[in-house]
Amino acid sequence: MNPINENLAQEFYEYLTLERSMSQNSIDAYRDDINKLIFYTESYLGDRNLDTLTINDLSQFLEWIAEIGLSARTQARILSGVKHFYLFLFAEGRVAESPAYLLSTPKLDMKLPTVLTVEEIDKIESAIDLSQFEGERNRAIIETLYSCGLRVSELINLKISDIHPDEGFLKITGKGDKTRLVPISASALKYIGFYIEQMRCHLAINNANKDFLFLNRRGGQLTRVMIFTIVKKLCEKAEIHKNVSPHTFRHSFATHLVEGGADLRAVQEMLGHESIQTTEIYTHLDNNFLRDAIMTYHPRNMGNC
């Protein structure tokens, strides 16, 4: 790798770590984006230094990542990483202006997530064999995913000390190590209690895992793959033929809140979205609901109610 480009990239990663306090996953994503740009400059632009590239060079780079078959969403993410990189170089005085500033983001198709109905979620929970050792745990997992809208990473890292039953909240540590309070339903608290009393208390748990809520039968922390496997097997047993993953329960949580009339900003806070635009996708999931809301609450229509 060109040593100048390697140094520029390394300074950028250190900035993300030390000044932006980004998580390792986010930094790794930026690293992948910049590595693609470095590969392109080494292969097609005569191994130029990144701080000498022009908007035309970056436009050709965008054409290249489109030609190699990356989706519009992936292209948009890479462009976002490149823009952040050049903003860093500009702030550090390495470039007079950002060559990426005027580049347009690829147009994204609206891809609506899979959503389960309440009846389908009940059907999945009913498929759990509570006579099995993991039964109570799996029911608590499904109910917590749906009732709280957690990411898988948030679920597997949920600690007993993060549960505040008297206040009805969980303290969740999400992306970028940001914490938020999420309401938890009475049914989720009940099922968590059953799991703790009937399964978890019989496990041999080492000190490192004592505070983690959801554990395997050996007393170890669950992994993302284990949660995916639990969900897939339950959906097969419940004969749910949609493409369901643990994240589907998060989508369902948000969609059902919006359909029930919840304020979008409140849903944003509960999901831990940085941007309201990310949350707005849930307003596209039920056009009939939106039409009914407008017909009911818009002042031009209230006289006809």
C-alpha positions in Angstrom: 0.0 0.0 0.0 1.1 3.6 -0.7 2.7 4.7 2.6 1.1 8.2 2.3 -2.4 6.7 1.8 -1.7 4.2 4.6 -0.8 7.1 7.0 -3.8 9.2 6.0 -6.2 6.3 6.5 -4.6 5.4 9.9 -5.0 9.0 11.1 -8.7 8.9 10.1 -9.3 5.6 12.1 -7.5 7.1 15.1 -9.7 10.2 14.8 -12.9 8.0 14.7 -11.6 6.0 17.8 -10.3 8.8 20.0 -12.4 11.9 19.1 -15.6 10.4 17.8 -15.6 7.4 20.2 -17.1 5.1 17.5 -17.6 1.4 18.1 -15.1 -1.1 16.6 -17.8 -2.3 14.1 -18.4 1.3 12.8 -14.6 1.8 12.4 -14.3 -1.5 10.6 -17.0 -0.4 8.2 -15.2 2.9 7.5 -12.0 0.9 7.0 -13.6 -1.3 4.4 -14.9 1.8 2.5 -11.5 3.5 2.5 -9.7 0.3 1.5 -11.9 0.0 -1.6 -10.9 3.6 -2.5 -7.2 2.8 -2.0 -7.5 -0.3 -4.1 -9.1 1.7 -6.9 -6.4 4.4 -6.8 -3.6 1.8 -6.8 -5.2 -0.2 -9.7 -6.7 2.4 -11.9 -5.3 5.9 -11.0 -1.6 5.2 -11.0 -1.3 4.8 -7.2 -2.1 8.5 -6.6 -2.2 9.9 -3.1 -5.7 10.2 -1.7 -5.2 13.8 -0.8 -4.7 14.7 -4.6 -7.9 13.1 -5.9 -10.5 15.2 -7.6 -14.2 15.0 -7.9 -13.8 13.4 -11.3 -11.5 10.7 -9.8 -14.1 10.0 -7.1 -16.9 10.0 -9.7 -15.0 7.3 -11.6 -14.6 5.4 -8.4 -18.4 5.5 -7.9 -18.9 4.2 -11.4 -16.4 1.4 -10.7 -18.2 0.2 -7.5 -21.5 0.2 -9.4 -19.9 -1.8 -12.2 -18.6 -4.5 -9.9 -22.2 -5.2 -8.8 -22.5 -3.5 -5.4 -26.1 -2.6 -4.5 -27.2 1.0 -4.5 -27.5 0.8 -0.7 -23.9 -0.4 -0.4 -22.7 2.2 -2.8 -24.4 4.9 -0.7 -22.7 3.6 2.4 -19.3 3.6 0.8 -19.9 7.2 -0.5 -20.8 8.2 3.0 -17.6 6.8 4.4 -15.6 8.5 1.7 -17.3 11.9 2.4 -16.5 11.6 6.1 -12.9 10.7 5.2 -12.5 13.9 3.1 -14.2 16.0 5.7 -11.6 14.8 8.1 -8.8 15.7 5.7 -10.3 19.1 5.1 -10.6 19.7 8.9 -6.9 18.7 9.3 -5.8 21.0 6.5 -4.7 18.2 4.2 -7.0 19.3 1.4 -8.1 22.8 0.4 -11.7 21.5 -0.1 -13.4 18.1 0.0 -13.6 16.6 -3.6 -16.5 14.4 -2.4 -18.7 17.3 -1.2 -20.8 17.6 -4.4 -21.0 13.9 -5.2 -24.6 12.6 -5.3 -25.8 9.6 -3.3 -27.1 6.7 -5.5 -30.9 6.7 -5.5 -32.2 4.0 -3.1 -35.3 1.9 -3.8 -37.6 1.8 -0.8 -37.2 -1.7 0.6 -39.8 -2.3 3.2 -38.9 -4.8 6.0 -40.8 -7.9 6.7 -43.3 -7.4 9.5 -45.2 -10.0 11.6 -48.7 -9.6 12.7 -49.6 -9.9 16.4 -51.3 -13.2 15.6 -48.1 -14.6 14.0 -46.0 -13.5 17.0 -48.4 -15.3 19.3 -48.2 -18.4 17.0 -44.4 -18.4 17.3 -44.5 -18.1 21.1 -47.1 -20.9 21.2 -44.7 -23.2 19.2 -42.2 -23.0 22.1 -42.1 -26.3 24.1 -42.1 -25.1 27.7 -41.3 -28.6 28.9 -37.9 -28.3 27.4 -35.0 -26.9 29.5 -34.6 -23.9 27.2 -38.4 -23.3 26.8 -38.8 -20.5 29.3 -35.6 -18.8 28.1 -36.8 -18.9 24.4 -40.2 -17.5 25.3 -38.5 -14.7 27.3 -36.2 -14.0 24.3 -39.0 -13.7 21.8 -41.2 -11.5 24.1 -38.2 -9.2 24.9 -37.3 -8.8 21.2 -40.9 -7.9 20.3 -41.9 -5.9 23.4 -38.7 -3.8 23.5 -37.6 -3.7 19.8 -34.0 -4.6 20.6 -31.3 -5.3 18.2 -29.8 -8.8 18.5 -26.5 -7.4 19.8 -28.5 -5.5 22.5 -30.4 -8.7 23.5 -27.4 -10.9 23.9 -25.6 -8.2 25.9 -28.6 -7.4 28.1 -27.7 -7.7 31.8 -29.8 -8.4 34.8 -28.6 -5.1 36.3 -30.0 -3.3 33.3 -33.5 -4.4 34.2 -35.5 -2.0 36.3 -38.8 -3.7 36.9 -40.3 -1.2 39.3 -39.9 1.6 36.8 -40.7 -0.7 33.9 -37.6 0.2 31.9 -34.5 -1.5 30.5 -31.2 0.4 30.2 -29.9 -0.5 26.7 -26.4 0.1 25.4 -26.7 0.4 21.7 -24.6 1.5 18.7 -21.6 3.6 19.5 -22.0 2.6 23.2 -24.9 5.1 23.5 -27.4 4.2 26.3 -31.1 4.7 26.2 -34.1 3.7 28.3 -36.6 1.4 26.7 -40.0 0.5 28.3 -40.6 -3.2 28.9 -44.0 -4.8 29.0 -45.4 -6.6 32.0 -45.6 -9.8 29.9 -41.9 -9.6 29.1 -41.0 -9.0 32.7 -43.2 -12.0 33.7 -41.5 -14.3 31.2 -38.1 -13.2 32.2 -39.0 -13.9 35.8 -40.1 -17.4 34.9 -36.9 -18.0 33.0 -34.7 -16.8 35.9 -36.6 -18.9 38.5 -37.0 -22.1 36.4 -33.9 -22.4 34.3 -31.2 -19.8 34.9 -31.0 -20.5 38.6 -29.9 -24.1 37.8 -27.0 -23.1 35.6 -23.3 -23.2 36.6 -22.4 -19.6 35.8 -18.8 -18.3 36.0 -18.2 -14.8 37.3 -17.7 -13.3 33.8 -21.3 -14.2 32.8 -23.1 -13.8 36.1 -24.8 -10.5 35.1 -25.8 -11.5 31.5 -29.5 -12.3 31.4 -29.7 -14.9 28.5 -27.4 -17.8 28.8 -26.9 -21.2 27.2 -27.3 -24.5 29.1 -23.5 -24.4 29.9 -23.9 -21.0 31.6 -22.2 -19.2 28.7 -23.4 -16.0 26.9 -25.6 -16.6 23.8 -24.3 -15.6 20.4 -26.1 -13.8 17.5 -26.0 -17.1 15.6 -27.8 -18.9 18.4 -30.6 -16.3 18.4 -31.0 -16.6 14.7 -31.2 -20.4 15.0 -33.8 -20.2 17.8 -36.0 -17.9 15.7 -35.7 -19.9 12.5 -36.6 -23.2 14.2 -39.6 -21.6 15.9 -40.9 -20.1 12.7 -40.6 -23.5 10.9 -42.5 -25.1 13.7 -45.1 -22.4 13.7 -45.4 -22.7 9.9 -44.6 -19.0 9.4 -43.5 -18.8 5.8 -42.2 -15.2 5.8 -38.5 -14.5 5.8 -38.1 -13.9 9.5 -35.0 -13.0 11.5 -34.5 -11.7 15.0 -34.5 -8.2 13.5 -38.1 -8.8 12.2 -39.4 -8.5 15.8 -37.8 -5.1 16.0 -39.5 -4.1 12.7 -42.8 -5.5 14.0 -42.4 -3.6 17.3 -41.9 -0.3 15.5 -44.6 -0.9 12.9 -47.3 -1.8 15.5 -46.4 1.3 17.5 -46.8 3.6 14.5 -50.0 1.9 13.5 -51.3 2.4 17.0 -50.7 6.1 16.8 -47.3 6.5 18.6 -45.4 9.6 18.1 -42.6 9.0 15.6 -40.0 10.8 17.7 -40.8 8.6 20.6 -40.4 5.5 18.4 -37.1 6.9 17.3 -35.9 7.2 20.9 -37.0 3.7 21.8 -35.2 2.2 18.7 -32.1 4.2 19.3 -32.1 5.7 15.7 -29.8 8.7 15.3 -31.9 10.1 12.4 -35.6 10.4 12.3 -35.4 9.4 8.6 -34.4 5.9 9.6 -37.6 5.7 11.7 -39.8 7.1 8.9 -39.6 3.9 6.9 -42.3 2.5 9.3 -44.7 5.2 8.1 -44.6 3.5 4.6 -45.7 0.1 5.8 -49.4 0.7 6.1 -50.8 3.2 3.6 -54.4 2.5 4.8 -53.4 3.4 8.3 -51.8 6.7 7.1 -54.9 7.5 5.0 -57.2 6.9 8.0 -55.0 9.0 10.3 -55.1 11.9 7.8 -58.9 11.6 7.3 -59.4 11.5 11.0 -57.0 14.2 12.3 -56.4 16.7 9.5 -58.3 19.9 10.2 -59.7 20.0 6.6 -61.4 16.6 7.2 -62.5 16.9 10.8 -65.8 18.5 9.8 -66.7 15.4 7.9 -66.2 13.0 10.8 
